[in-house]
């Protein structure tokens, strides 16, 4: 629910038109009670995309809400394992998987409100939790080739890995496209806050896997899973939008040679996403066509999805800012 409000903040930032700010505040402040959610990890997406953007772009006094959201997310931190638990395991389809403390690569994206909460409150507890989670994910989620597992299940008392598998990918050992995108973006963001080189290197390694993969199409919009078999080769525009946005930030932290490569790839992705093939303006009210939500569950296959739009607009905004600063 935070993605739509976040998109409105981005439109306000891009245009300076007060009507977008009015709408952004309306749809952000409708989420006020979400700051208290402790039942899942997505509070980072919900509050970060809405309230954090509102604080940054609208100069709104949302500090206390962001800190409270971080406190709520912190209740899911399992100190024995050193990670933030993604899903509950007693009800729903997750209960059928035999997990104890499942962590999904998507969870990296929620760390931003923890880092911000430390900046806003001075309480280093949030920062330390974020770093612990990032370190454990770096240690246990990634394969030698830079690709990521979707789910790692931990013993919440000892931190021992119980299993590595998938929920939304093609198979346990496949490379789910959006999962790779979350890894690139998540570790780029972690480097922004910590300046720990290992996070920068992981973001680069994750992107190297994507950009050199033989199954990456010429237009750089990946199939929903890099190992998806013929007949299931739906594209995932959301993965490309996330990677494009991440690369534009990543380009600011690396050598001039690498920066040129990353910006070039991001531009190619954005040009593809902005082409008639992927634009949905003639089809529905979204920006983008051709994303995949949860293929194994038969949900949102070849669809327009709100987070694809959010990261597409974010990437365009980042591109404009870099151009205005003379960095591109």
N, C-alpha and C positions, 0 to 999 in steps of 0.2 A: 504493500500500500504506500510505501514511501517513494516509489519510483515516479509516480505521476506528479506528486508535489515537487519532487526534485527536478523533473523536466520543466515545470513552470518557472522555478527559480532560474534555471539555465536560460530559458527564453527571455526572462526579464534581464538577465545579465547580457545577453546577446543584443537585445533591442533597446534597452533603457526605457521601454514603454511601461508606465505605471500600472496599466491594466493587468499585466502579467504578475506584477508584485502583489496586487490585490488578490488575484486568484491563487497565487502561490501561498500567501498567508492563510487564506481560507482552507485550502486542502492540507496544509501543514498542520494548522491548529486543530483540525478535525481529528488528528492522530494523537492528541495530547495524552490520552489514557494508555497509549502503547508504551510509554516510558516505564510502566510498571510490570510489563510482561516478563515472566520468568519461565514460561512453559516451552520456549524454543529459542534458538540462537539467532533468528532473523531480525531481532530487535536492532541490530547494527544497520541492516539494510533499511529498515523502517524509519528509524530516527536519524541515521546518518544522512540519508539522501534527502530528507525533508528538513528537519530542524538544523542540522549542521550546515547545509547549504543556505538556509535562511539566515543563519548567524553570519556566514561569510559574505553572502551577496546582498542581503537585505539589511545588514547591521541590526538585526533583531536580537533582543535580549533573551536568548534561548539557552543560556549557560546552564541554569539549574536543571532543565529538562534533559540536556545531554549528559550531565553528571548522573542524574537519577537513572537514565537508561543504561549507563555503564555499570551502575550498582546492580541493576536488575540482571544484566548479562553476566556479571561477576558471580551470581549465585549458581551459575552453571559451570564454574571452574572447579575441576576435580584435582585437588592438590596432590594426591598420590600419583596421578598420571601426569600432572602438569599441563593439562589441556582443558579447553572449554568443550563440554559435551554438546554435540549438535542436536541430536534427536533423543526424545524419550523412548524408552523401550518396553513399556508395560502395556501399551495400547496400540491399536492400528496395525498397519502392515509391518511396521518396524518390530513389533513384538514377535513376529513370526520368523525373524532372522537370527535369533539367538544372540544378539549383541548385548554387551554390557555397558560400554561407553563409546558409542560410535562418533567419530569425527570425520566430517566431510571437508574436502578441499575448499568448498565454498566459504567455509567458516573463517578463512583468512580475511575475507572482506569485512567482517564484523569487528576486527581489531582496531579499526580507525577510531571508533568512538571511545575505546579504552585509552588510546594514546591522547586523544583530545581531552578526555576527562582529567587526565593527570595535568595537562597544560592549564586547564581551567580551574582545577581545585587545589593543585599542589600535592595531591595524594599520589605517591609513586606506586601504590598497590596496583592500580589499573595498568600502568606501564609494565610493571613486572609480570603481570598475568599475560599481557599481550606478547611480551618477549618469550615467556615460557612456552606459550602455545605455538608461536612461530618457530621456535627452536625444535620442538617435538615434531611438528609437521614437516619441517625441513629434514629431520633425521629419518622419519618413518614413512612419509607419503611418496617420496620420489624414487624412481628407478634410476639405474645408472645412465640411461640415455636421456635423462631430463624430463621424461614424462611422469605423470602423476596418477596414482590410484585415486579413485573417487572416495572410498570409505576405508578408514582404518579404525578397527575396534580395539579398545584398550581394556586391560584390567585396571579399574579405576583406583585400586589400592596400591598396586606395584608399578603401574605404567608399562607393563609388558604388553607387547602387541599380541592380540588374540587372533586376528585375521585381517587380511587386506582383500577388498572386494569392490563391487560396484553396486549402485542402485539405479542410476540413470544412464549408464554406459551400455555398450553392447555386451561386454563380458568382463569378468574380474580382471583380466590381464590386458584389456584393450585400453586405448587412450581416448576417453570421452572428451570431445572438443571443448565444451564450455569449461570442463574441469581444468584443462590446460590453460585456458584464458584466466580463470580465477587465480591460478598459481602465478602467472606472469604479473598480473595486476597487484595481487596481494603482497608479493615480495618487493615489488617496486614501491608500494605504499609504505611497507615496513622500513625500507631503506630511507625513505624521506624523513621518518620520525627518529630513527636510531643511528643512521649513518654506519651501520654495521655492514662491512663489505660482503660478508657471507650472504646477506639477503640480496644484494645487488647481483652477485654471481649466480644465485639461484634463479632470479628473474631472467637473466640472460640465458642460462642453460635451458630453462623451460621454453623460452622463445626459440632457441636454436633447434630444439626438437620439432617445433611447429613449422618453422620456415624451411627446414631441410627435408621434411617428410615427403616421401614419394607420392603419397595420396592427397597432398594439398593441391587443390585446383589452381589453374592459371590465374584466376581472378582473386585468389587469396581468401575466398569465403569457404571455410572448411565444411566437409560433411559432418553430420552430427557426432560421429565417432570416427576417428582416423582408421579404425579397423572394421568399419561397417561393411558387410558383404554386399555384393551386387543385389539390386532390388530394394535396398534399404538406404540408398544414398541420398537422403534428404540433406540439404544444406542447413547450416545453423548461422544465420546472420548475426545472432546475438553474440556468439563467440568471437566473430570478427570485430564487431563493434567494441567489445571489451578489450581485445588485444590492441586495436588501433589507439584507443584512449591511453592504455598503459604504455605503449611504445612512445607516444608523444611526451609523456613524463619521463620515461626511462632515458630518452635521448638527451635529457638535460644533465644526466649524471655520469656520462661516459665520454670516451675520447671523441674527437671530431669525426674520425672515420666511422666509428660505430654509430654515432648520432646521425650521420648522413644515411646510413643503412636503415636505421630504425624509423626515421622520418619518411624515407622513401617507401618503406613497406606500409606504414600507416596511411600515407597518401593514396597508395594503390588500393588499399582496403576501402578507404572512404570514397574513392571514385567509383569503385564497384558498387558499394552500398547506395551511392547516390545515382546510380544508373537506373534506367527504366525497369530493368530486370528485378531489382530489389525494392524499388519505391512502391509504396502501397496507396498513394494519394487517390488513385482512380478506383481503388478497390474498397477501402475502408478508412476509418479516421486515424489509423496509426501512421507512422512514418515508414516502417520497414515490413517487407514480406519475408517469408522463408526462414523462420526460426523453428527450433525443436525444443520443446519443454522437457517432457519425460517420455521418451520413445518406448521403453519397455512396458510402461503402463498404458500406452496408447493415448497419451495426453498431449495436446498442443503440438501436433506433428504438422510441419510445414505451415506454421501459423505466424500471425503478427503477435508479438509479445511485448509487454510494457517495458521490461528491462532492456530489450534490444534497442528500443527507442531512446531510453535514458542514456545509455552509454554511447550511442550514436551522436546524440546532441552534445554530450560531454566532450566527445572527441572533436567535434566541430568547434566547440568553444575553446578548447585547449589549443587547437590549431590557430584560431584567430588571435589568441593572446600571444602565441609564439611569433606569429607574423608581425604583430604590432610592436613587439619588443625587438624586432630585427634578428631573431634567432633562427628564422627559416627564410 
